[in-house]
């Protein structure tokens, strides 16, 4: 009897959910991505019990018709790509066709959607990935998705969830990241029916950043806007006054996708060099925009990482732009000018310093020796004067004695 067997679809979806849905905030990240891809300019998010009881999202995007609303919860069903070549020029956030299927597999989900040209919307009631009911509903153009009892059929996953405060903080982090990348979208976030965050529609990323972190930091930001070849860089660096003990104000976006990248992070820290104290971390928000075919976003289930086609080129461009920005900014410190060294220059500088130290050391030794000789000369002179004085006094005594003898 064969030991290897094909897994059933329900189990496959749960495994996929384990890769994509790490925690409740992972759900809203995927749903926001879909709303943005649908062209939404108004996105409202609401949660209960830190997302464990309920997660909801409402947008004013293009909506789904009846055929698409059934397809959207199938695995590997997507409108974003059609053939293999499309993987190398992805311009949307979603493309795998896994998110909704994965979420539906581990929750009780309700989807309502209406495209602009339809008179009514469609509602699907789904449990463990299976459609239980379909209804006709009245609604505005857009989509509403409600996810309830997340991980109800995978209780082991619930054990790994953190406190409500921690899980809610993850929601807020996901939403604020999107608000920075998409300043033209109005985001609202409700926790237990209370509005705890809203990003109004603004004209620029800088305005979105200041709305998030406060206008008080504006004068301490170094703003970078550069285009090198086909790489556009928009970055905001905090001067050392804005440095922190944590890295919570460090964000990197590539083509408006929030990512983590050690190379870009290293480029930033190399640019700050010695401007930061021990255990101090700079504030920086970096946006990099480049042609889609120059990056590969298909390397991680949650799309949190990307790979650059020409890693060395990107690294060199970023280090040069970042360092130049800090060198020329008076917001750092008008008296501080950074200098970069090649290996050869560094060796030459080290040798010069060593030679200078030797020269200074030699001069000091000579000065000390001269002083020592001078002191010894003074001592010898003093001894000579004492001897001469003693001889004079002795001669005077002898002369007086002679006078006495002659007188007698």
BELVENMO-V97220 format. One record per residue. N is the residue number from 1. RES is the residue in three letters. PSI is psi in whole degrees, 0 to 359 (NA if undefined). OMEGA is omega in degrees with one decimal (NA if undefined). Layout:
BEGIN
N:RES:PSI:OMEGA, N:RES:PSI:OMEGA
END
This chain:
BEGIN
1:UNK:135:-176.6, 2:UNK:137:177.0, 3:UNK:335:-178.5, 4:UNK:134:179.4, 5:UNK:158:-179.8, 6:UNK:131:-178.9, 7:UNK:149:177.2, 8:UNK:160:-172.2, 9:UNK:322:-179.2, 10:UNK:317:179.1, 11:UNK:321:177.5, 12:UNK:316:180.0, 13:UNK:323:178.9, 14:UNK:323:176.4, 15:UNK:316:177.9, 16:UNK:321:179.1, 17:UNK:325:177.9, 18:UNK:331:179.2, 19:UNK:320:-173.3, 20:UNK:319:-174.1, 21:UNK:89:-178.7, 22:UNK:326:-176.4, 23:UNK:172:-179.4, 24:UNK:322:-179.3, 25:UNK:335:177.0, 26:UNK:328:178.6, 27:UNK:310:-176.0, 28:UNK:330:177.1, 29:UNK:314:-179.9, 30:UNK:320:-178.7, 31:UNK:321:176.5, 32:UNK:318:177.6, 33:UNK:316:179.1, 34:UNK:320:179.7, 35:UNK:319:178.8, 36:UNK:316:178.4, 37:UNK:335:178.9, 38:UNK:2:176.8, 39:UNK:22:-178.0, 40:UNK:145:173.4, 41:UNK:354:176.0, 42:UNK:118:-179.5, 43:UNK:123:179.3, 44:UNK:130:-179.1, 45:UNK:140:175.7, 46:UNK:144:-179.3, 47:UNK:158:172.2, 48:UNK:141:-179.8, 49:UNK:46:178.8, 50:UNK:30:178.0, 51:UNK:352:-178.8, 52:UNK:326:179.3, 53:UNK:314:-176.5, 54:UNK:140:171.9, 55:UNK:130:-179.8, 56:UNK:153:176.8, 57:UNK:138:177.5, 58:UNK:131:177.9, 59:UNK:168:177.4, 60:UNK:35:179.7, 61:UNK:193:-172.3, 62:UNK:341:178.2, 63:UNK:169:-178.6, 64:UNK:140:174.3, 65:UNK:181:-173.4, 66:UNK:320:-179.5, 67:UNK:315:-177.1, 68:UNK:328:-177.5, 69:UNK:330:175.0, 70:UNK:323:-178.2, 71:UNK:331:-171.9, 72:UNK:340:179.9, 73:UNK:6:175.1, 74:UNK:146:178.4, 75:UNK:140:177.9, 76:UNK:33:173.1, 77:UNK:119:-175.3, 78:UNK:154:174.6, 79:UNK:1:-170.7, 80:UNK:327:179.5, 81:UNK:157:179.1, 82:UNK:328:-177.1, 83:UNK:169:-172.8, 84:UNK:323:-177.9, 85:UNK:334:-178.8, 86:UNK:338:179.0, 87:UNK:339:-176.1, 88:UNK:12:176.5, 89:UNK:50:-176.9, 90:UNK:125:178.9, 91:UNK:358:179.1, 92:UNK:167:176.9, 93:UNK:311:179.0, 94:UNK:155:175.3, 95:UNK:343:-174.4, 96:UNK:333:-176.3, 97:UNK:29:-178.0, 98:UNK:333:-166.9, 99:UNK:301:-176.3, 100:UNK:322:177.6, 101:UNK:320:-179.5, 102:UNK:318:179.5, 103:UNK:315:-179.0, 104:UNK:329:-176.5, 105:UNK:336:-175.1, 106:UNK:28:-178.1, 107:UNK:180:168.8, 108:UNK:116:-170.4, 109:UNK:143:172.9, 110:UNK:128:177.2, 111:UNK:128:173.2, 112:UNK:134:-178.6, 113:UNK:150:177.7, 114:UNK:123:173.6, 115:UNK:164:-173.6, 116:UNK:325:-174.6, 117:UNK:5:-179.1, 118:UNK:151:178.5, 119:UNK:333:-178.2, 120:UNK:160:177.6, 121:UNK:167:178.1, 122:UNK:138:176.7, 123:UNK:131:174.6, 124:UNK:134:173.5, 125:UNK:121:-172.3, 126:UNK:140:176.2, 127:UNK:126:-178.6, 128:UNK:37:176.3, 129:UNK:1:-178.2, 130:UNK:129:179.3, 131:UNK:121:-178.8, 132:UNK:331:-176.2, 133:UNK:152:176.3, 134:UNK:134:-178.8, 135:UNK:157:171.6, 136:UNK:131:-177.0, 137:UNK:153:172.8, 138:UNK:130:-179.3, 139:UNK:167:176.0, 140:UNK:167:178.7, 141:UNK:133:179.9, 142:UNK:196:-176.7, 143:UNK:142:173.9, 144:UNK:129:179.0, 145:UNK:131:177.1, 146:UNK:126:179.5, 147:UNK:119:-177.6, 148:UNK:152:176.5, 149:UNK:51:179.0, 150:UNK:135:-179.6, 151:UNK:22:-179.4, 152:UNK:332:-179.5, 153:UNK:7:173.0, 154:UNK:69:-172.9, 155:UNK:335:179.3, 156:UNK:323:-179.4, 157:UNK:327:-179.1, 158:UNK:329:-178.2, 159:UNK:336:-176.6, 160:UNK:357:178.7, 161:UNK:149:-178.1, 162:UNK:191:-179.8, 163:UNK:163:179.5, 164:UNK:320:-179.9, 165:UNK:317:-179.4, 166:UNK:314:-178.7, 167:UNK:322:177.3, 168:UNK:322:177.9, 169:UNK:325:176.9, 170:UNK:321:175.3, 171:UNK:311:-177.2, 172:UNK:322:179.2, 173:UNK:316:178.6, 174:UNK:314:-176.2, 175:UNK:317:179.7, 176:UNK:326:176.2, 177:UNK:315:178.9, 178:UNK:325:-178.8, 179:UNK:328:176.8, 180:UNK:320:-177.3, 181:UNK:334:-175.7, 182:UNK:74:-177.1, 183:UNK:341:-178.9, 184:UNK:357:179.4, 185:UNK:135:175.9, 186:UNK:111:178.3, 187:UNK:137:172.6, 188:UNK:137:-177.9, 189:UNK:118:179.6, 190:UNK:131:174.1, 191:UNK:119:-176.6, 192:UNK:46:177.4, 193:UNK:11:176.9, 194:UNK:131:178.3, 195:UNK:116:-178.7, 196:UNK:350:176.3, 197:UNK:138:172.5, 198:UNK:133:174.9, 199:UNK:110:179.8, 200:UNK:159:176.5, 201:UNK:126:178.0, 202:UNK:170:-172.0, 203:UNK:342:-173.5, 204:UNK:163:176.4, 205:UNK:325:178.8, 206:UNK:316:178.3, 207:UNK:320:178.3, 208:UNK:320:179.4, 209:UNK:315:-178.7, 210:UNK:326:174.9, 211:UNK:326:-178.0, 212:UNK:312:-173.1, 213:UNK:351:177.9, 214:UNK:140:-178.9, 215:UNK:347:-178.7, 216:UNK:340:-178.2, 217:UNK:357:-172.0, 218:UNK:316:-177.0, 219:UNK:348:-179.7, 220:UNK:13:178.8, 221:UNK:135:171.4, 222:UNK:118:-174.9, 223:UNK:132:-179.7, 224:UNK:128:172.2, 225:UNK:106:-175.6, 226:UNK:148:170.0, 227:UNK:116:178.3, 228:UNK:115:-174.7, 229:UNK:241:-179.7, 230:UNK:22:179.6, 231:UNK:117:177.0, 232:UNK:131:-178.3, 233:UNK:123:172.5, 234:UNK:118:-174.0, 235:UNK:152:178.6, 236:UNK:113:-179.0, 237:UNK:136:174.4, 238:UNK:141:174.5, 239:UNK:172:-174.7, 240:UNK:337:177.8, 241:UNK:333:-177.9, 242:UNK:6:179.3, 243:UNK:154:-174.7, 244:UNK:168:176.8, 245:UNK:346:179.2, 246:UNK:170:-178.8, 247:UNK:22:-172.5, 248:UNK:349:177.1, 249:UNK:39:176.4, 250:UNK:116:-175.9, 251:UNK:138:179.4, 252:UNK:131:177.7, 253:UNK:131:174.1, 254:UNK:119:-174.4, 255:UNK:46:177.5, 256:UNK:12:177.7, 257:UNK:123:177.2, 258:UNK:127:-178.1, 259:UNK:171:168.6, 260:UNK:134:-176.8, 261:UNK:116:-176.1, 262:UNK:328:-179.5, 263:UNK:314:-179.7, 264:UNK:320:177.7, 265:UNK:317:179.1, 266:UNK:323:179.1, 267:UNK:321:178.6, 268:UNK:311:-177.3, 269:UNK:323:177.0, 270:UNK:328:-179.6, 271:UNK:326:177.9, 272:UNK:331:179.9, 273:UNK:239:-172.8, 274:UNK:14:-179.2, 275:UNK:345:-176.9, 276:UNK:146:176.4, 277:UNK:181:179.8, 278:UNK:133:179.3, 279:UNK:24:174.5, 280:UNK:140:-177.5, 281:UNK:134:-177.0, 282:UNK:156:169.5, 283:UNK:130:174.2, 284:UNK:141:174.6, 285:UNK:116:-174.2, 286:UNK:128:175.2, 287:UNK:125:178.0, 288:UNK:124:178.6, 289:UNK:128:-179.6, 290:UNK:165:-178.2, 291:UNK:139:-176.0, 292:UNK:328:-178.0, 293:UNK:353:179.5, 294:UNK:1:176.9, 295:UNK:155:176.3, 296:UNK:113:-180.0, 297:UNK:0:-175.2, 298:UNK:51:-178.1, 299:UNK:358:-178.9, 300:UNK:136:-177.7, 301:UNK:323:-178.7, 302:UNK:2:177.7, 303:UNK:32:-179.6, 304:UNK:349:180.0, 305:UNK:152:174.1, 306:UNK:160:176.7, 307:UNK:130:177.7, 308:UNK:140:178.0, 309:UNK:316:178.1, 310:UNK:85:-175.1, 311:UNK:318:-177.5, 312:UNK:318:179.5, 313:UNK:312:-179.1, 314:UNK:317:-179.6, 315:UNK:312:-178.3, 316:UNK:317:179.5, 317:UNK:312:-176.6, 318:UNK:315:-179.6, 319:UNK:319:179.7, 320:UNK:315:-178.6, 321:UNK:315:-177.7, 322:UNK:314:-178.4, 323:UNK:318:178.8, 324:UNK:321:-179.8, 325:UNK:319:-179.0, 326:UNK:329:179.3, 327:UNK:322:-171.9, 328:UNK:357:-176.7, 329:UNK:129:175.5, 330:UNK:352:178.9, 331:UNK:345:175.1, 332:UNK:293:176.1, 333:UNK:119:-176.8, 334:UNK:341:-179.0, 335:UNK:354:-178.1, 336:UNK:124:174.2, 337:UNK:124:-178.8, 338:UNK:148:176.1, 339:UNK:133:177.6, 340:UNK:151:-176.2, 341:UNK:141:165.7, 342:UNK:170:179.3, 343:UNK:316:-179.5, 344:UNK:316:179.8, 345:UNK:321:-179.8, 346:UNK:317:177.8, 347:UNK:317:179.4, 348:UNK:317:179.3, 349:UNK:319:179.0, 350:UNK:318:178.6, 351:UNK:320:178.8, 352:UNK:319:179.1, 353:UNK:319:178.8, 354:UNK:315:179.8, 355:UNK:319:179.6, 356:UNK:319:178.4, 357:UNK:318:178.4, 358:UNK:317:-179.9, 359:UNK:314:179.5, 360:UNK:322:179.4, 361:UNK:318:-179.7, 362:UNK:315:179.4, 363:UNK:317:-179.4, 364:UNK:320:179.6, 365:UNK:318:179.5, 366:UNK:318:179.2, 367:UNK:318:178.8, 368:UNK:320:-179.3, 369:UNK:318:179.0, 370:UNK:317:178.8, 371:UNK:320:179.0, 372:UNK:316:178.4, 373:UNK:319:-179.6, 374:UNK:320:178.3, 375:UNK:319:178.9, 376:UNK:322:178.7, 377:UNK:319:177.9, 378:UNK:319:179.6, 379:UNK:318:179.6, 380:UNK:318:179.0, 381:UNK:318:180.0, 382:UNK:319:178.9, 383:UNK:319:179.8, 384:UNK:315:179.9, 385:UNK:323:179.0, 386:UNK:320:179.3, 387:UNK:315:179.8, 388:UNK:320:178.3, 389:UNK:319:-179.4, 390:UNK:319:179.9, 391:UNK:319:-180.0, 392:UNK:314:179.7, 393:UNK:321:180.0, 394:UNK:320:179.6, 395:UNK:321:179.5, 396:UNK:320:179.3, 397:UNK:317:-179.2, 398:UNK:320:-178.4, 399:UNK:318:178.4, 400:UNK:322:179.3, 401:UNK:319:179.3, 402:UNK:318:177.9, 403:UNK:319:179.7, 404:UNK:319:-177.3, 405:UNK:317:-178.8, 406:UNK:321:-178.9, 407:UNK:329:-179.4, 408:UNK:NA:NA
END
